[in-house]
Amino acid sequence: MSTSAKVPPAKLARAVEWSRHHLYRLHQRLTPAPAAVLEMIVAGWTSQAVTVAAQLGVADALADGPLSIDDLAARVDANPDALRRLMRALISRGIFRRRRDGRYELNTLAHALRSDAPVSMDSAARFYGSQEQRERWTLLVDSIRTGDGVVAALRGKESFDYFDENPELAELFNQTMTSVSKLTDATVVAGYDFSVYPTIVDVGGGHGPLLAAILATAPASRGVLYDLPSVVADAPGVLRAQGVADRIQIVEGSFFDRVPSGGDAYILKNIVHDWPDEKAVQILRNVRAAVGSRANVLLVEFVIPEHDRDFPGKWVDLEMLLNLGARERTAADYRKLLSEAGFRMTRVAQTASPLSVVEARPA
Ligand SMILES: C[S@@+](CC[C@H](N)C(=O)[O-])C[C@H]1O[C@@H](n2cnc3c(N)ncnc32)[C@H](O)[C@@H]1O
């Protein structure tokens, strides 16, 4: 998704989401209750199988055309019989296809696993299915008992500090953020008018994919990309590929120390959700100190809706709990948090994706 033209109106997206939810409920009701629950219990097998396809590079191996199982196994260095069984299971869930001549090929879902896909889920499959991530999720029960994250106890340090010492995992995480961001950036750009701001600061902007997407539709605006030194080091490539590198200044530092001043809007996308309230307020106060009396702050987050239907943010919330004892929040939670940091929440703009833009002004 790179152009706002492809983005449906947020209301249409909500209607589709409502229909999918009720179709899924129907699917559950067509199954005996214990079987429906068992299906949920073993859902992790599916995700691990997708991870294995990514770890082996199956989608990349099929990028040039169909292959027999022996040729595919040779390409990805796997046991042919075991690989055939993996493919059979994945195909049953709608990813990859077996042709009439017995060879395997990519289908629409499998294309999304190619490492060179425009919006590739390859790094996400490898990061979320990594041993480190899986180990964390086995300790969810501890987080639910204590209300705290598990990373500090498990690794002896907090998440982002652990990345400092594990550059490979950090790189996979940053790539995952960039590719998942590409999945929703167009919806954020279509859901809020950023072009009114001459200078936009992306706080904790990672490699800068959202800032790049915004500047592509706001030709008169300039950007500042702010993140930790090890992260922004890899940003220039992403910004050059989007053709906006000449309008973006890269600044490195920690948002717990300071936030660059001089912006007309400060975007924090999936930043506040990474931190418990006290730390989140500390970051927002540093933003407040940078904005003076005029700029807006724009939090791009999974604002938890009031309804009981499925919503990705309700699951990311558990990931945040595990990581740092952090959380996703409702609109009321954001209003309170912003107010503690010296801002007044002015509106919440829904987008066609599960992300919303929470707009606030200095109080
Ligand atoms: C969940 S990622 C979101 C990245 C990006 N905004 C996006 O939505 O794709 C959190 C980001 O916060 C950055 N970060 C973590 N601690 C930071 C700190 N102390 N100062 C600045 N950035 C930090 C991470 O490097 C990472 O890029």
PDBQT file of the ligand as one rigid body, heavy atoms in Angstrom, charges set to zero:
ROOT
HETATM    1  C1  LIG A 401       7.447   0.097  18.336  1.00  0.00    +0.000 C 
HETATM    2  S1  LIG A 401       8.805   0.892  17.568  1.00  0.00    +0.000 S 
HETATM    3  C2  LIG A 401       7.932   2.070  16.549  1.00  0.00    +0.000 C 
HETATM    4  C3  LIG A 401       8.765   2.580  15.431  1.00  0.00    +0.000 C 
HETATM    5  C4  LIG A 401       8.020   3.498  14.460  1.00  0.00    +0.000 C 
HETATM    6  N1  LIG A 401       7.488   4.696  15.113  1.00  0.00    +0.000 N 
HETATM    7  C5  LIG A 401       6.909   2.722  13.775  1.00  0.00    +0.000 C 
HETATM    8  O1  LIG A 401       5.768   2.877  14.156  1.00  0.00    +0.000 OA
HETATM    9  O2  LIG A 401       7.233   1.934  12.866  1.00  0.00    +0.000 OA
HETATM   10  C6  LIG A 401       9.457   1.871  18.887  1.00  0.00    +0.000 C 
HETATM   11  C7  LIG A 401      10.580   2.799  18.462  1.00  0.00    +0.000 C 
HETATM   12  O3  LIG A 401      11.004   3.546  19.612  1.00  0.00    +0.000 OA
HETATM   13  C8  LIG A 401      12.416   3.666  19.524  1.00  0.00    +0.000 C 
HETATM   14  N2  LIG A 401      12.959   3.945  20.856  1.00  0.00    +0.000 N 
HETATM   15  C9  LIG A 401      13.000   3.121  21.942  1.00  0.00    +0.000 A 
HETATM   16  N3  LIG A 401      13.588   3.731  22.978  1.00  0.00    +0.000 NA
HETATM   17  C10 LIG A 401      13.920   4.985  22.550  1.00  0.00    +0.000 A 
HETATM   18  C11 LIG A 401      14.524   6.104  23.168  1.00  0.00    +0.000 A 
HETATM   19  N4  LIG A 401      14.914   6.055  24.453  1.00  0.00    +0.000 N 
HETATM   20  N5  LIG A 401      14.685   7.231  22.443  1.00  0.00    +0.000 NA
HETATM   21  C12 LIG A 401      14.289   7.296  21.138  1.00  0.00    +0.000 A 
HETATM   22  N6  LIG A 401      13.697   6.256  20.484  1.00  0.00    +0.000 NA
HETATM   23  C13 LIG A 401      13.513   5.120  21.192  1.00  0.00    +0.000 A 
HETATM   24  C14 LIG A 401      12.835   2.332  18.991  1.00  0.00    +0.000 C 
HETATM   25  O4  LIG A 401      14.156   2.371  18.495  1.00  0.00    +0.000 OA
HETATM   26  C15 LIG A 401      11.789   2.083  17.919  1.00  0.00    +0.000 C 
HETATM   27  O5  LIG A 401      12.167   2.629  16.687  1.00  0.00    +0.000 OA
ENDROOT
TORSDOF 0
